Structure formats: C-alpha cells, structure tokens
Amino acid sequence: MDFIHLLKVIVLGMFEGLTEFAPVSSTGHMILVDEMWLHSSEFLGESVANTFKVVVQLGSILAVVVLFKDRFASLLGFKEGEARVKLKLGQVLVGLLPATILGIALEDYIDGYLFTVETVMIGLALGAVLMIVADFISPKAPIAQTVDQMTYQQAFLIGLVQCFSLWPGFSRSGSTISAGVMFGMSHRSAADFTFIMAVPIMLGASCLSLYKNIEFFSLNALPLFAAGFISAFIFAFLSIQFFLRLINKIKLIPFAIYRLILVGVIYMLYV
C-alpha cells in the first residue's frame, strides 16, 4: 500500500468528518480538495473512488450515533424517557418525510445533472443567503430552547426546508438549522435535531449507494477504505462536539461568510 495514497484517503476522511455536519457543505469541500490535490479517482479508479466516498460517510454517521447514543436508545424504546417533553420518534419521521420522498423521485436527475462545480457553487451561495436571513429573522426568545421542546409542526417545516439540501452544495445542516431557528428553535436545539435526523437519511442514502456500487468494492482497497472510515469518524466526532458548544454563541452568519469565501475560491480555481 502506497504511503502517499494512504495519506490522501486519510485527508479525504478528515475533510468529510470536519464538514459533513457543519453548515458549510461537505460536497463543496470534497470537490475542492479532491479535484485540486487528492485526485482519488486516479489511484482508486472512478467507480471505486465513488464507493470510497460512501464508506467514509459511514464513519461520520457512526460518530453521531456514538455521541447521541442515549438519545437514539430513548427514541427506539431501549431506554425509558422522562417525560412528556421528550423528542418523539414520530417527530424525526415527520422531519425526514419531505426530503426522502423528493430525493427518491429526483435521484436520477440529481446524480446525472447537479453534481458539477457550477451547481455546487450555486448551492453554497444560496445556502449562505438562507443562513443569513435565518439569523436576522429568528426570534429573540426561541420557543424551543432544547430539542425536547420542539413541536410536530416545527419538525415538518424543517423537513420541508431540508428539501433544498438535495441540491449539492446547499448543505443539509445549513438548511435544517436555518429552518429551525426561523421557526422558533434555539440554534443548539435545531442543531441537535439536525444531527439526529441526519443518521437515518444519510445511512439510507449511503447504504443504497454502496449496494449499487458493491461490484466495485475491492479487497485490495480495504486498507484505504478502513483508513478513510476511521479518519472520518475521528474528525466528525471532534467537530460535532466543538460545533455544538459553539453554535449558540456565534450562530450562522460566520459560517455563511465562510461559504461565500469558498464560492470565490472555487470560482477562481475552476471557472
């Protein structure tokens, strides 16, 4: 196994873990880092590289499961919840429904036409605008200070706005956190709900993609897959903890500004 190739997949895993759950678009970063420097398709082959990106995403998902293990145990009935204010599994399902239905309906179109540098730049910019608007119109005293206080109506509205994240570059967490704060949640409670919702929707999409590309899975590439998976898990684990401690203090505008800067960098490099 080539050390340089090993280092490259670790870096890819690092960027996946650091950006998957922050509202900055992991897709935009993967395009920038992979196409500018790593060129994973050159040493893995394009089909294997696509499978690799699915596998490293599973590492990020595992980090959320570990960090929110008590919450998931409670949602699935393995742990007794307190009380009437606890987040319900039904709220998570209501939040997932709109984007799931639309994603299934538009899957071929999205995969065939929207994964380009230009469309990702558009998604990054529009997502940044949504985040800025969300911070400006969010109520000063959120109704739901914790995720346990959210309503089914808030869950559904967040689910509707999450449909924007089907456009590559828009960012799942950017759209859902923005929606949460616009509809009366604190930034932290909206982020908690975003991460909880991310697990089933990302797990389903990743497993489906892995199933479709399983023929390209190679035992020779297993060490590289494992290194990327572990890297994504470690960096996602650390970044989620850092993000959750920070989000109520700095809110969304700094992330929106960063996204607009990223659009400029991608434009100068690729357009």
Secondary structure by P-SEA (a helix, b strand, c coil): ccaaaaaaaaaaaaaaaacccccccaaaaaaaaaaacccccccccaaaaaaaaaaaaaaaaaaaaaaaaaaaaaaaccccccccccccaaaaaaaacaaaaaaaaaaaaaacccccaaaaaaaaaaaaaaaaaaaaaccccccccccccccaaaaaaaaaaacccccccccaaaaaaaaaaaacccaaaaaaaaaaaaaaaaaaaaaaaaaaacccccccaaaaaaaaaaaaaaaaaaaaaaaaacccccccaaaaaaaaaaaaaaaaccc
